[in-house]
């Protein structure tokens, strides 16, 4: 019973970085931008967040703000490359992964392995103490609940506002959107920047709230899992929660199984999230029939002079 209670309690904590990063990638891809650089942007958000937290007197708010700003700047830079300079989106994304790894390795050494208090879960009398589900539903930190709010706001933005409608039009048919007077490059650059901010938030949460420490390469493939999560969610923000709980639940179970001494090889446990990622990709490929639910112009650069 204690194992089940602890597993459920920590599942949302492991899910938040994946959901936040997936929201940013959904915004990117709805505008037609394929961003494979989430891993590198998350790393930078994690480092900048923990630096701000430590240097500004254990300020949780500034830690998250600086992490978001780091993601926003990198998202804007990514947008400049792929939207304005029209570089290859796949190659540029992979370059940002390497850039993030290199930058954090070069600049982050003074802040590596410094344990911090970070953000603590809230406690609601009586509700948090409910057996099994109390901590899962009512004993999370404030960012978990804010992430749920961000999911709702992202859905409203994409499907209930004019800007969201035009952004999705840019990702579906940029030629038609341009003919209707929509600034395709402007919307794509905006989507890249806003998506980067979400990914930076995911990185800051990883170091400040989840691990409460910064170590090199601490994302451990979560940026790639977030990319798979977007496909699993079929580019719908609310479905990202389901995928986040699935992957977060797998990650949360690994240390629990190790703690009770389950006779499963360590390396098999550590590769479980990535096996789940492969399973999700196979499932999505079978369900979506040639990816028909993806934005039509995803990954395709738009050159106005080529419009027919």
MIDOSE-1310 file (N, C-alpha, C; in nm, 2 decimals, decimal comma, always signed):
residues 308
xxxx	+0,08/-0,12/+0,00/+0,00/+0,00/+0,00/+0,09/+0,13/+0,00; +0,20/+0,12/+0,08/+0,29/+0,24/+0,08/+0,35/+0,26/-0,05; +0,39/+0,15/-0,12/+0,45/+0,16/-0,25/+0,35/+0,23/-0,35; +0,23/+0,19/-0,35/+0,13/+0,24/-0,44/+0,10/+0,39/-0,41
xxxx	+0,10/+0,43/-0,28/+0,08/+0,57/-0,24/+0,19/+0,65/-0,28; +0,32/+0,61/-0,26/+0,43/+0,69/-0,30/+0,44/+0,70/-0,45; +0,41/+0,59/-0,52/+0,42/+0,59/-0,67/+0,32/+0,69/-0,73; +0,20/+0,69/-0,68/+0,10/+0,79/-0,73/+0,14/+0,93/-0,69
xxxx	+0,19/+0,95/-0,57/+0,23/+1,08/-0,53/+0,33/+1,15/-0,61; +0,43/+1,06/-0,66/+0,54/+1,12/-0,74/+0,52/+1,12/-0,89; +0,41/+1,05/-0,93/+0,39/+1,05/-1,08/+0,37/+1,19/-1,14; +0,29/+1,28/-1,08/+0,27/+1,41/-1,13/+0,40/+1,49/-1,14
xxxx	+0,49/+1,47/-1,04/+0,62/+1,54/-1,04/+0,70/+1,50/-1,16; +0,70/+1,37/-1,20/+0,78/+1,33/-1,31/+0,71/+1,36/-1,44; +0,58/+1,39/-1,43/+0,50/+1,42/-1,55/+0,51/+1,56/-1,60; +0,52/+1,65/-1,50/+0,52/+1,80/-1,53/+0,62/+1,84/-1,64
xxxx	+0,75/+1,80/-1,63/+0,85/+1,84/-1,73/+0,81/+1,79/-1,87; +0,75/+1,67/-1,88/+0,71/+1,62/-2,01/+0,59/+1,69/-2,06; +0,50/+1,72/-1,98/+0,38/+1,79/-2,03/+0,41/+1,93/-2,07; +0,49/+2,00/-1,99/+0,52/+2,14/-2,02/+0,60/+2,15/-2,15
xxxx	+0,70/+2,06/-2,17/+0,78/+2,06/-2,29/+0,69/+2,02/-2,41; +0,60/+1,93/-2,39/+0,50/+1,89/-2,50/+0,41/+2,00/-2,54; +0,37/+2,08/-2,44/+0,28/+2,20/-2,48/+0,36/+2,29/-2,57; +0,49/+2,32/-2,53/+0,57/+2,41/-2,62/+0,59/+2,35/-2,76
xxxx	+0,61/+2,22/-2,77/+0,63/+2,15/-2,90/+0,50/+2,15/-2,98; +0,38/+2,14/-2,91/+0,25/+2,14/-2,98/+0,23/+2,28/-3,04; +0,27/+2,38/-2,97/+0,26/+2,52/-3,02/+0,35/+2,53/-3,15; +0,47/+2,49/-3,13/+0,57/+2,49/-3,24/+0,51/+2,42/-3,37
xxxx	+0,46/+2,30/-3,35/+0,43/+2,21/-3,46/+0,29/+2,25/-3,52; +0,20/+2,31/-3,44/+0,08/+2,36/-3,49/+0,10/+2,48/-3,59; +0,22/+2,54/-3,57/+0,26/+2,65/-3,67/+0,34/+2,60/-3,78; +0,37/+2,47/-3,78/+0,45/+2,41/-3,89/+0,59/+2,40/-3,86
xxxx	+0,64/+2,42/-3,74/+0,78/+2,42/-3,70/+0,81/+2,29/-3,63; +0,90/+2,21/-3,69/+0,95/+2,09/-3,62/+1,07/+2,12/-3,54; +1,05/+2,11/-3,41/+1,16/+2,15/-3,31/+1,21/+2,02/-3,25; +1,33/+1,98/-3,29/+1,39/+1,86/-3,23/+1,49/+1,90/-3,12
xxxx	+1,50/+2,03/-3,09/+1,60/+2,08/-3,00/+1,55/+2,09/-2,86; +1,44/+2,03/-2,83/+1,38/+2,04/-2,69/+1,48/+1,99/-2,58; +1,55/+1,89/-2,61/+1,65/+1,83/-2,51/+1,75/+1,94/-2,47; +1,81/+2,01/-2,57/+1,91/+2,11/-2,54/+1,85/+2,23/-2,47
xxxx	+1,73/+2,27/-2,51/+1,66/+2,39/-2,45/+1,62/+2,36/-2,30; +1,58/+2,24/-2,28/+1,55/+2,20/-2,14/+1,67/+2,20/-2,05; +1,78/+2,15/-2,10/+1,91/+2,16/-2,03/+1,94/+2,30/-1,99; +1,93/+2,39/-2,08/+1,97/+2,53/-2,06/+1,87/+2,59/-1,96
xxxx	+1,74/+2,56/-1,97/+1,64/+2,61/-1,87/+1,67/+2,55/-1,73; +1,71/+2,43/-1,72/+1,75/+2,37/-1,59/+1,86/+2,44/-1,53; +1,97/+2,47/-1,61/+2,09/+2,53/-1,56/+2,06/+2,68/-1,52; +2,00/+2,75/-1,60/+1,97/+2,89/-1,57/+1,88/+2,91/-1,46
xxxx	+1,78/+2,82/-1,45/+1,68/+2,82/-1,34/+1,75/+2,80/-1,20; +1,84/+2,70/-1,20/+1,91/+2,67/-1,07/+2,01/+2,78/-1,04; +2,07/+2,84/-1,14/+2,16/+2,95/-1,11/+2,09/+3,06/-1,05; +1,98/+3,10/-1,11/+1,90/+3,21/-1,06/+1,85/+3,18/-0,92
xxxx	+1,80/+3,06/-0,90/+1,75/+3,02/-0,76/+1,86/+3,04/-0,66; +1,98/+2,99/-0,69/+2,09/+2,99/-0,59/+2,14/+3,14/-0,57; +2,16/+3,21/-0,68/+2,23/+3,34/-0,67/+2,14/+3,45/-0,62; +2,01/+3,43/-0,63/+1,91/+3,53/-0,58/+1,85/+3,49/-0,45
xxxx	+1,92/+3,41/-0,37/+1,88/+3,38/-0,23/+1,77/+3,28/-0,23; +1,78/+3,17/-0,30/+1,68/+3,07/-0,30/+1,54/+3,12/-0,34; +1,54/+3,20/-0,44/+1,41/+3,25/-0,49/+1,35/+3,16/-0,59; +1,24/+3,09/-0,56/+1,18/+3,00/-0,65/+1,12/+3,07/-0,77
xxxx	+1,06/+3,18/-0,74/+0,99/+3,26/-0,85/+1,10/+3,30/-0,96; +1,21/+3,36/-0,91/+1,31/+3,40/-1,01/+1,38/+3,29/-1,08; +1,39/+3,17/-1,01/+1,44/+3,05/-1,07/+1,36/+3,01/-1,19; +1,23/+3,01/-1,17/+1,14/+2,97/-1,28/+1,14/+3,08/-1,39
xxxx	+1,14/+3,21/-1,35/+1,13/+3,31/-1,45/+1,25/+3,31/-1,54; +1,37/+3,29/-1,48/+1,49/+3,29/-1,56/+1,50/+3,17/-1,64; +1,45/+3,06/-1,59/+1,45/+2,93/-1,68/+1,36/+2,95/-1,80; +1,24/+3,02/-1,78/+1,15/+3,05/-1,89/+1,21/+3,14/-1,99
xxxx	+1,28/+3,25/-1,93/+1,34/+3,34/-2,02/+1,45/+3,28/-2,11; +1,53/+3,19/-2,04/+1,63/+3,11/-2,12/+1,57/+3,03/-2,23; +1,46/+2,97/-2,21/+1,39/+2,89/-2,31/+1,33/+2,98/-2,42; +1,28/+3,10/-2,37/+1,23/+3,20/-2,47/+1,33/+3,25/-2,56
xxxx	+1,45/+3,28/-2,51/+1,56/+3,33/-2,59/+1,61/+3,22/-2,69; +1,62/+3,10/-2,64/+1,67/+2,99/-2,73/+1,56/+2,96/-2,84; +1,43/+2,97/-2,79/+1,32/+2,94/-2,89/+1,32/+3,05/-3,00; +1,35/+3,17/-2,96/+1,35/+3,28/-3,06/+1,47/+3,26/-3,15
xxxx	+1,59/+3,22/-3,10/+1,70/+3,19/-3,18/+1,68/+3,08/-3,28; +1,61/+2,98/-3,23/+1,57/+2,86/-3,32/+1,48/+2,91/-3,43; +1,38/+3,00/-3,39/+1,29/+3,05/-3,49/+1,37/+3,14/-3,60; +1,46/+3,22/-3,55/+1,54/+3,30/-3,65/+1,61/+3,21/-3,75
xxxx	+1,67/+3,10/-3,70/+1,74/+3,01/-3,80/+1,64/+2,94/-3,90; +1,53/+2,88/-3,84/+1,45/+2,80/-3,93/+1,34/+2,88/-4,01; +1,30/+3,00/-3,95/+1,20/+3,08/-4,02/+1,26/+3,19/-4,11; +1,35/+3,26/-4,05/+1,41/+3,38/-4,12/+1,52/+3,33/-4,22
xxxx	+1,61/+3,25/-4,17/+1,72/+3,20/-4,25/+1,69/+3,08/-4,32; +1,58/+3,01/-4,29/+1,53/+2,89/-4,35/+1,63/+2,78/-4,35; +1,69/+2,76/-4,24/+1,78/+2,64/-4,23/+1,70/+2,52/-4,21; +1,76/+2,40/-4,24/+1,69/+2,27/-4,22/+1,65/+2,26/-4,08
xxxx	+1,52/+2,23/-4,06/+1,47/+2,22/-3,92/+1,52/+2,10/-3,85; +1,54/+1,99/-3,91/+1,59/+1,87/-3,84/+1,73/+1,89/-3,80; +1,82/+1,94/-3,89/+1,96/+1,96/-3,85/+1,97/+2,07/-3,75; +1,89/+2,18/-3,76/+1,90/+2,29/-3,66/+1,86/+2,24/-3,53
xxxx	+1,75/+2,16/-3,52/+1,71/+2,11/-3,39/+1,81/+2,02/-3,32; +1,87/+1,93/-3,40/+1,98/+1,85/-3,34/+2,10/+1,93/-3,30; +2,13/+2,04/-3,38/+2,24/+2,13/-3,34/+2,21/+2,20/-3,21; +2,08/+2,23/-3,18/+2,04/+2,29/-3,05/+2,06/+2,19/-2,94
xxxx	+2,04/+2,07/-2,96/+2,06/+1,97/-2,86/+2,21/+1,96/-2,82; +2,29/+1,96/-2,92/+2,44/+1,96/-2,90/+2,48/+2,09/-2,83; +2,42/+2,20/-2,88/+2,45/+2,33/-2,82/+2,42/+2,34/-2,67; +2,30/+2,29/-2,64/+2,25/+2,29/-2,50/+2,34/+2,21/-2,41
xxxx	+2,38/+2,09/-2,46/+2,47/+2,00/-2,39/+2,61/+2,07/-2,37; +2,66/+2,13/-2,47/+2,79/+2,19/-2,46/+2,79/+2,31/-2,37; +2,69/+2,40/-2,39/+2,68/+2,52/-2,31/+2,67/+2,49/-2,16; +2,58/+2,40/-2,12/+2,57/+2,36/-1,98/+2,69/+2,29/-1,93
xxxx	+2,76/+2,21/-2,01/+2,88/+2,15/-1,97/+2,99/+2,25/-1,95; +2,99/+2,36/-2,03/+3,10/+2,46/-2,02/+3,08/+2,55/-1,91; +2,95/+2,60/-1,89/+2,92/+2,71/-1,80/+2,86/+2,66/-1,67; +2,82/+2,54/-1,66/+2,74/+2,49/-1,54/+2,82/+2,43/-1,43
xxxx	+2,95/+2,41/-1,45/+3,03/+2,33/-1,35/+3,03/+2,39/-1,21; +3,03/+2,53/-1,20/+3,02/+2,58/-1,06/+2,89/+2,55/-0,98; +2,79/+2,51/-1,06/+2,66/+2,49/-0,99/+2,62/+2,34/-1,00; +2,71/+2,25/-1,04/+2,68/+2,11/-1,05/+2,68/+2,05/-0,90
xxxx	+2,59/+1,96/-0,88/+2,58/+1,89/-0,75/+2,56/+1,97/-0,63; +2,50/+2,09/-0,64/+2,46/+2,17/-0,53/+2,31/+2,14/-0,49; +2,29/+2,07/-0,39/+2,15/+2,04/-0,35/+2,08/+2,16/-0,30; +1,96/+2,18/-0,34/+1,88/+2,30/-0,30/+1,75/+2,25/-0,23
xxxx	+1,69/+2,34/-0,16/+1,56/+2,31/-0,10/+1,45/+2,30/-0,20; +1,46/+2,39/-0,30/+1,36/+2,38/-0,41/+1,22/+2,42/-0,37; +1,12/+2,36/-0,44/+0,98/+2,39/-0,41/+0,92/+2,27/-0,34; +0,84/+2,29/-0,24/+0,79/+2,18/-0,16/+0,64/+2,16/-0,20
xxxx	+0,59/+2,04/-0,18/+0,44/+2,02/-0,20/+0,36/+2,09/-0,10; +0,24/+2,12/-0,13/+0,15/+2,18/-0,04/+0,08/+2,07/+0,04; +0,02/+2,11/+0,15/-0,05/+2,02/+0,23/-0,19/+2,08/+0,27; -0,30/+2,02/+0,23/-0,43/+2,06/+0,26/-0,48/+1,97/+0,37
xxxx	-0,51/+2,02/+0,49/-0,56/+1,93/+0,60/-0,68/+1,84/+0,55; -0,67/+1,72/+0,60/-0,77/+1,62/+0,57/-0,77/+1,57/+0,43; -0,77/+1,66/+0,33/-0,77/+1,61/+0,19/-0,64/+1,54/+0,15; -0,52/+1,60/+0,19/-0,39/+1,54/+0,16/-0,38/+1,41/+0,24
xxxx	-0,44/+1,39/+0,35/-0,43/+1,27/+0,43/-0,52/+1,16/+0,39; -0,60/+1,18/+0,28/-0,68/+1,07/+0,23/-0,59/+0,95/+0,19; -0,62/+0,83/+0,23/-0,54/+0,72/+0,19/-0,52/+0,70/+0,04; -0,41/+0,67/+0,00/-0,37/+0,64/-0,14/-0,37/+0,76/-0,23
xxxx	-0,49/+0,82/-0,25/-0,50/+0,93/-0,35/-0,49/+1,07/-0,30; -0,48/+1,08/-0,16/-0,47/+1,21/-0,10/-0,35/+1,29/-0,15; -0,23/+1,24/-0,14/-0,11/+1,31/-0,19/-0,11/+1,32/-0,34; -0,16/+1,23/-0,41/-0,17/+1,23/-0,56/-0,25/+1,35/-0,61
xxxx	-0,37/+1,38/-0,54/-0,46/+1,48/-0,59/-0,44/+1,61/-0,52; -0,40/+1,61/-0,39/-0,40/+1,73/-0,31/-0,27/+1,76/-0,24; -0,17/+1,69/-0,27/-0,04/+1,71/-0,20/+0,08/+1,73/-0,30; +0,05/+1,80/-0,41/+0,15/+1,83/-0,51/+0,20/+1,98/-0,49
xxxx	+0,31/+2,01/-0,55/+0,36/+2,15/-0,55/+0,27/+2,23/-0,64; +0,28/+2,36/-0,62/+0,19/+2,46/-0,69/+0,21/+2,45/-0,85; +0,33/+2,42/-0,89/+0,36/+2,41/-1,04/+0,28/+2,30/-1,10; +0,26/+2,19/-1,03/+0,18/+2,08/-1,09/+0,04/+2,13/-1,13
xxxx	-0,02/+2,21/-1,04/-0,16/+2,26/-1,06/-0,15/+2,37/-1,17; -0,05/+2,45/-1,17/-0,03/+2,56/-1,27/-0,02/+2,49/-1,41; +0,05/+2,38/-1,41/+0,06/+2,31/-1,54/-0,07/+2,27/-1,60; -0,16/+2,22/-1,51/-0,29/+2,19/-1,56/-0,36/+2,31/-1,61
xxxx	-0,34/+2,42/-1,54/-0,40/+2,55/-1,59/-0,34/+2,59/-1,73; -0,21/+2,57/-1,74/-0,14/+2,60/-1,87/-0,20/+2,51/-1,98; -0,23/+2,39/-1,95/-0,29/+2,30/-2,06/-0,42/+2,36/-2,10; -0,50/+2,40/-2,01/-0,63/+2,46/-2,04/-0,62/+2,59/-2,12
xxxx	-0,52/+2,67/-2,08/-0,50/+2,80/-2,15/-0,45/+2,78/-2,29; -0,36/+2,68/-2,30/-0,31/+2,65/-2,44/-0,42/+2,60/-2,53; -0,51/+2,52/-2,48/-0,62/+2,47/-2,56/-0,71/+2,59/-2,60; -0,74/+2,67/-2,50/-0,82/+2,79/-2,53/-0,75/+2,88/-2,64
xxxx	-0,62/+2,90/-2,62/-0,55/+2,99/-2,71/-0,55/+2,93/-2,85; -0,53/+2,80/-2,87/-0,52/+2,74/-3,00/-0,66/+2,73/-3,07; -0,76/+2,70/-2,99/-0,89/+2,67/-3,05/-1,01/+2,77/-3,02; -0,98/+2,87/-2,94/-1,09/+2,96/-2,91/-1,05/+3,11/-2,93
xxxx	-0,93/+3,13/-2,99/-0,89/+3,27/-3,01/-0,85/+3,29/-3,16; -0,86/+3,41/-3,21/-0,83/+3,43/-3,35/-0,68/+3,41/-3,38; -0,60/+3,45/-3,28/-0,45/+3,43/-3,30/-0,42/+3,28/-3,31; -0,49/+3,20/-3,23/-0,47/+3,05/-3,23/-0,51/+2,99/-3,36
xxxx	-0,63/+3,04/-3,41/-0,68/+2,99/-3,54/-0,58/+3,03/-3,65; -0,53/+3,15/-3,65/-0,44/+3,19/-3,76/-0,31/+3,11/-3,75; -0,27/+3,09/-3,62/-0,14/+3,01/-3,61/-0,16/+2,87/-3,66; -0,27/+2,81/-3,63/-0,30/+2,67/-3,69/-0,31/+2,67/-3,84
xxxx	-0,37/+2,78/-3,89/-0,38/+2,79/-4,04/-0,24/+2,80/-4,10; -0,15/+2,87/-4,04/-0,01/+2,87/-4,09/+0,05/+2,74/-4,09; +0,02/+2,65/-3,99/+0,08/+2,52/-3,99/+0,01/+2,42/-4,09; -0,11/+2,45/-4,13/-0,19/+2,36/-4,22/-0,16/+2,40/-4,36
xxxx	-0,18/+2,53/-4,39/-0,16/+2,57/-4,53/-0,11/+2,72/-4,53; +0,02/+2,73/-4,53/+0,08/+2,87/-4,52/+0,05/+2,95/-4,64; +0,04/+2,89/-4,76/+0,01/+2,96/-4,88/-0,13/+3,03/-4,87; -0,23/+2,95/-4,83/-0,36/+3,01/-4,81/-0,36/+3,11/-4,70
xxxx	-0,29/+3,09/-4,59/-0,29/+3,19/-4,49/-0,22/+3,32/-4,53; -0,12/+3,31/-4,61/-0,05/+3,42/-4,66/-0,14/+3,50/-4,76; -0,22/+3,43/-4,84/-0,31/+3,49/-4,93/-0,42/+3,57/-4,86; -0,45/+3,52/-4,74/-0,55/+3,58/-4,66/-0,50/+3,70/-4,57
xxxx	-0,37/+3,73/-4,59/-0,31/+3,84/-4,52/-0,25/+3,81/-4,39; -0,23/+3,68/-4,36/-0,17/+3,64/-4,23/-0,01/+3,64/-4,25; +0,06/+3,70/-4,16/+0,20/+3,70/-4,16/+0,26/+3,56/-4,12; +0,29/+3,48/-4,22/+0,33/+3,34/-4,19/+0,46/+3,34/-4,11
xxxx	+0,56/+3,42/-4,15/+0,69/+3,42/-4,08/+0,67/+3,48/-3,94; +0,59/+3,58/-3,92/+0,57/+3,64/-3,79/+0,51/+3,54/-3,70; +0,41/+3,46/-3,74/+0,34/+3,36/-3,66/+0,43/+3,25/-3,62; +0,51/+3,21/-3,72/+0,60/+3,09/-3,69/+0,71/+3,14/-3,59
xxxx	+0,76/+3,26/-3,61/+0,86/+3,31/-3,51/+0,80/+3,32/-3,37; +0,68/+3,37/-3,37/+0,61/+3,38/-3,24/+0,59/+3,24/-3,18; +0,55/+3,14/-3,26/+0,53/+3,01/-3,20/+0,66/+2,95/-3,15; +0,77/+2,97/-3,23/+0,90/+2,91/-3,18/+0,94/+2,98/-3,05
xxxx	+0,92/+3,11/-3,04/+0,95/+3,18/-2,91/+0,87/+3,13/-2,79; +0,74/+3,13/-2,81/+0,65/+3,09/-2,71/+0,67/+2,94/-2,67; +0,69/+2,86/-2,77/+0,72/+2,72/-2,74/+0,84/+2,70/-2,66; +0,95/+2,78/-2,69/+1,07/+2,77/-2,62/+1,05/+2,81/-2,47
xxxx	+0,96/+2,90/-2,45/+0,94/+2,94/-2,31/+0,88/+2,82/-2,23; +0,79/+2,75/-2,29/+0,73/+2,63/-2,22/+0,84/+2,53/-2,19; +0,93/+2,51/-2,29/+1,03/+2,41/-2,28/+1,13/+2,45/-2,17; +1,16/+2,58/-2,16/+1,25/+2,64/-2,06/+1,18/+2,61/-1,92
xxxx	+1,05/+2,63/-1,91/+0,98/+2,60/-1,78/+1,00/+2,46/-1,74; +0,99/+2,37/-1,84/+1,01/+2,23/-1,81/+1,15/+2,20/-1,76; +1,25/+2,26/-1,81/+1,38/+2,25/-1,76/+1,40/+2,30/-1,62; +1,35/+2,42/-1,60/+1,36/+2,48/-1,46/+1,29/+2,39/-1,36
xxxx	+1,18/+2,33/-1,39/+1,11/+2,25/-1,30/+1,19/+2,12/-1,27; +1,26/+2,08/-1,37/+1,34/+1,96/-1,36/+1,45/+1,98/-1,25; +1,51/+2,09/-1,25/+1,62/+2,11/-1,15/+1,58/+2,17/-1,02; +1,48/+2,26/-1,02/+1,44/+2,32/-0,90/+1,34/+2,24/-0,82
xxxx	+1,25/+2,17/-0,88/+1,14/+2,10/-0,81/+1,15/+1,95/-0,81; +1,19/+1,90/-0,92/+1,19/+1,75/-0,93/+1,32/+1,69/-0,87; +1,44/+1,73/-0,93/+1,56/+1,68/-0,88/+1,62/+1,76/-0,76; +1,59/+1,89/-0,76/+1,64/+1,98/-0,66/+1,80/+1,98/-0,66
xxxx	+1,85/+1,97/-0,78/+1,99/+1,97/-0,80/+2,02/+1,98/-0,95; +2,13/+2,03/-0,99/+2,17/+2,03/-1,13/+2,29/+1,94/-1,15; +2,27/+1,85/-1,24/+2,38/+1,76/-1,29/+2,39/+1,77/-1,44; +2,51/+1,75/-1,49/+2,52/+1,75/-1,64/+2,44/+1,64/-1,70
xxxx	+2,38/+1,68/-1,82/+2,29/+1,59/-1,90/+2,18/+1,54/-1,81; +2,12/+1,62/-1,73/+2,02/+1,57/-1,63/+1,88/+1,54/-1,70; +1,86/+1,59/-1,82/+1,74/+1,57/-1,89/+1,72/+1,42/-1,93; +1,83/+1,35/-1,96/+1,83/+1,21/-1,98/+1,73/+1,17/-2,08
xxxx	+1,72/+1,24/-2,19/+1,63/+1,20/-2,30/+1,49/+1,25/-2,29; +1,46/+1,33/-2,18/+1,32/+1,37/-2,17/+1,27/+1,46/-2,28; +1,36/+1,54/-2,34/+1,32/+1,62/-2,45/+1,27/+1,53/-2,57; +1,34/+1,42/-2,59/+1,30/+1,33/-2,70/+1,17/+1,26/-2,66
xxxx	+1,15/+1,23/-2,54/+1,02/+1,17/-2,49/+0,91/+1,27/-2,52; +0,93/+1,40/-2,49/+0,83/+1,50/-2,51/+0,79/+1,51/-2,66; +0,89/+1,49/-2,75/+0,85/+1,49/-2,89/+0,76/+1,37/-2,92; +0,79/+1,25/-2,87/+0,70/+1,14/-2,88/+0,56/+1,16/-2,82
xxxx	+0,56/+1,23/-2,71/+0,44/+1,26/-2,64/+0,35/+1,35/-2,72; +0,40/+1,44/-2,80/+0,32/+1,52/-2,89/+0,25/+1,43/-2,99; +0,32/+1,33/-3,04/+0,25/+1,24/-3,14/+0,15/+1,16/-3,07; +0,18/+1,11/-2,95/+0,08/+1,04/-2,87/-0,04/+1,12/-2,85
xxxx	-0,02/+1,25/-2,82/-0,13/+1,34/-2,79/-0,21/+1,39/-2,91; -0,15/+1,35/-3,03/-0,21/+1,39/-3,16/-0,23/+1,54/-3,17; -0,13/+1,61/-3,12/-0,12/+1,76/-3,12/-0,24/+1,83/-3,05; -0,29/+1,76/-2,95/-0,40/+1,81/-2,87/-0,35/+1,84/-2,73
xxxx	-0,35/+1,96/-2,68/-0,30/+1,99/-2,55/-0,35/+1,90/-2,43; -0,48/+1,88/-2,43/-0,53/+1,81/-2,31/-0,49/+1,66/-2,31; -0,46/+1,60/-2,43/-0,42/+1,47/-2,43/-0,27/+1,45/-2,39; -0,20/+1,56/-2,38/-0,06/+1,56/-2,34/-0,06/+1,52/-2,19
xxxx	-0,17/+1,55/-2,11/-0,17/+1,51/-1,97/-0,17/+1,36/-1,96; -0,25/+1,30/-2,05/-0,26/+1,15/-2,04/-0,12/+1,09/-2,07; -0,06/+1,14/-2,17/+0,08/+1,09/-2,20/+0,18/+1,12/-2,09; +0,17/+1,24/-2,03/+0,26/+1,28/-1,93/+0,24/+1,18/-1,81
xxxx	+0,12/+1,15/-1,77/+0,09/+1,06/-1,66/+0,15/+0,92/-1,69; +0,13/+0,88/-1,82/+0,18/+0,75/-1,86/+0,34/+0,74/-1,84; +0,41/+0,83/-1,91/+0,55/+0,83/-1,90/+0,60/+0,87/-1,76; +0,53/+0,96/-1,69/+0,57/+1,00/-1,56/+0,55/+0,88/-1,46
xxxx	+0,45/+0,81/-1,48/+0,42/+0,69/-1,40/+0,53/+0,59/-1,41; +0,58/+0,57/-1,53/+0,69/+0,47/-1,56/+0,82/+0,52/-1,49; +0,85/+0,65/-1,50/+0,97/+0,70/-1,44/+0,96/+0,70/-1,29; +0,84/+0,73/-1,24/+0,82/+0,73/-1,09/+0,83/+0,59/-1,03
xxxx	+0,80/+0,49/-1,11/+0,80/+0,35/-1,06/+0,94/+0,30/-1,05; +1,03/+0,35/-1,13/+1,17/+0,29/-1,13/+1,24/+0,30/-1,00; +1,25/+0,42/-0,94/+1,32/+0,42/-0,80/+1,24/+0,34/-0,70; +1,11/+0,33/-0,71/+1,03/+0,25/-0,61/+1,07/+0,11/-0,62
xxxx	+1,08/+0,06/-0,74/+1,11/-0,09/-0,76/+1,26/-0,11/-0,71; +1,35/-0,02/-0,74/+1,48/-0,04/-0,69/+1,49/-0,04/-0,54; +1,41/+0,05/-0,48/+1,41/+0,06/-0,33/+1,37/-0,07/-0,26; +1,27/-0,14/-0,32/+1,22/-0,26/-0,25/+1,29/-0,38/-0,30
xxxx	+1,39/-0,36/-0,39/+1,48/-0,48/-0,43/+1,41/-0,57/-0,52; +1,33/-0,53/-0,61/+1,27/-0,61/-0,71/+1,38/-0,67/-0,80; +1,39/-0,80/-0,83/+1,50/-0,86/-0,90/+1,49/-0,84/-1,05; +1,49/-0,71/-1,09/+1,49/-0,67/-1,24/+1,62/-0,60/-1,26
xxxx	+1,69/-0,64/-1,37/+1,82/-0,57/-1,40/+1,80/-0,42/-1,40; +1,90/-0,35/-1,34/+1,89/-0,20/-1,34/+1,88/-0,14/-1,48; +1,96/-0,19/-1,57/+1,96/-0,13/-1,70/+1,83/-0,15/-1,77; +1,76/-0,26/-1,74/+1,63/-0,28/-1,80/+1,53/-0,18/-1,75
xxxx	+1,54/-0,15/-1,62/+1,45/-0,05/-1,56/+1,47/+0,09/-1,62; +1,60/+0,12/-1,64/+1,64/+0,25/-1,69/+1,60/+0,27/-1,84; +1,58/+0,16/-1,91/+1,55/+0,18/-2,05/+1,39/+0,17/-2,07; +1,32/+0,14/-1,96/+1,17/+0,13/-1,97/+1,10/+0,25/-2,03
xxxx	+1,14/+0,37/-1,99/+1,07/+0,49/-2,05/+1,09/+0,49/-2,21; +1,21/+0,45/-2,25/+1,23/+0,46/-2,39/+1,17/+0,34/-2,47; +1,15/+0,23/-2,40/+1,07/+0,12/-2,46/+0,93/+0,17/-2,48; +0,88/+0,24/-2,38/+0,74/+0,29/-2,38/+0,73/+0,40/-2,49
xxxx	+0,84/+0,47/-2,52/+0,84/+0,57/-2,62/+0,82/+0,50/-2,76; +0,90/+0,40/-2,78/+0,89/+0,32/-2,90/+0,75/+0,26/-2,92; +0,69/+0,21/-2,81/+0,56/+0,15/-2,82/+0,46/+0,26/-2,86; +0,47/+0,38/-2,80/+0,38/+0,49/-2,84/+0,39/+0,53/-2,98
xxxx	+0,52/+0,54/-3,03/+0,53/+0,57/-3,17/+0,47/+0,47/-3,27; +0,49/+0,34/-3,23/+0,43/+0,24/-3,31/+0,28/+0,24/-3,31; +0,22/+0,27/-3,19/+0,08/+0,28/-3,17/+0,03/+0,40/-3,26; +0,10/+0,51/-3,25/+0,06/+0,63/-3,32/+0,06/+0,61/-3,47
xxxx	+0,16/+0,54/-3,52/+0,18/+0,51/-3,66/+0,06/+0,42/-3,71; +0,02/+0,33/-3,63/-0,09/+0,24/-3,67/-0,23/+0,31/-3,66; -0,24/+0,40/-3,56/-0,37/+0,47/-3,55/-0,39/+0,59/-3,64; -0,28/+0,66/-3,67/-0,30/+0,78/-3,75/-0,30/+0,76/-3,90
xxxx	-0,27/+0,64/-3,95/-0,27/+0,62/-4,09/-0,19/+0,72/-4,17; -0,06/+0,70/-4,17/+0,03/+0,79/-4,24/+0,04/+0,93/-4,19; +0,01/+0,95/-4,06/+0,03/+1,08/-4,00/-0,07/+1,18/-4,04; -0,19/+1,14/-4,08/-0,29/+1,24/-4,14/-0,33/+1,35/-4,03
xxxx	-0,31/+1,32/-3,91/-0,35/+1,42/-3,81/-0,24/+1,53/-3,78; -0,13/+1,51/-3,83/-0,02/+1,61/-3,81/-0,05/+1,73/-3,90; -0,01/+1,85/-3,85/-0,02/+1,97/-3,94/+0,04/+1,94/-4,07; -0,03/+1,98/-4,18/+0,01/+1,95/-4,31/+0,14/+2,01/-4,35
xxxx	+0,17/+2,13/-4,30/+0,30/+2,19/-4,34/+0,41/+2,17/-4,24; +0,40/+2,07/-4,15/+0,50/+2,05/-4,05/+0,63/+2,02/-4,11; +0,73/+2,10/-4,07/+0,87/+2,08/-4,11/+0,90/+2,14/-4,25; +0,80/+2,20/-4,31/+0,82/+2,25/-4,45/+0,84/+2,40/-4,44
xxxx	+0,96/+2,45/-4,48/+0,98/+2,60/-4,48/+0,89/+2,67/-4,58; +0,85/+2,79/-4,55/+0,77/+2,87/-4,64/+0,84/+2,98/-4,70; +0,85/+2,99/-4,83/+0,91/+3,09/-4,91/+0,80/+3,16/-4,99; +0,77/+3,29/-4,95/+0,66/+3,36/-5,01/+0,67/+3,37/-5,16
xxxx	+0,79/+3,38/-5,21/+0,81/+3,40/-5,35/+0,78/+3,28/-5,43; +0,77/+3,16/-5,36/+0,73/+3,04/-5,43/+0,58/+3,01/-5,43; +0,51/+3,10/-5,37/+0,36/+3,08/-5,37/+0,30/+3,09/-5,51; +0,21/+2,99/-5,53/+0,15/+2,98/-5,67/+0,00/+3,02/-5,65
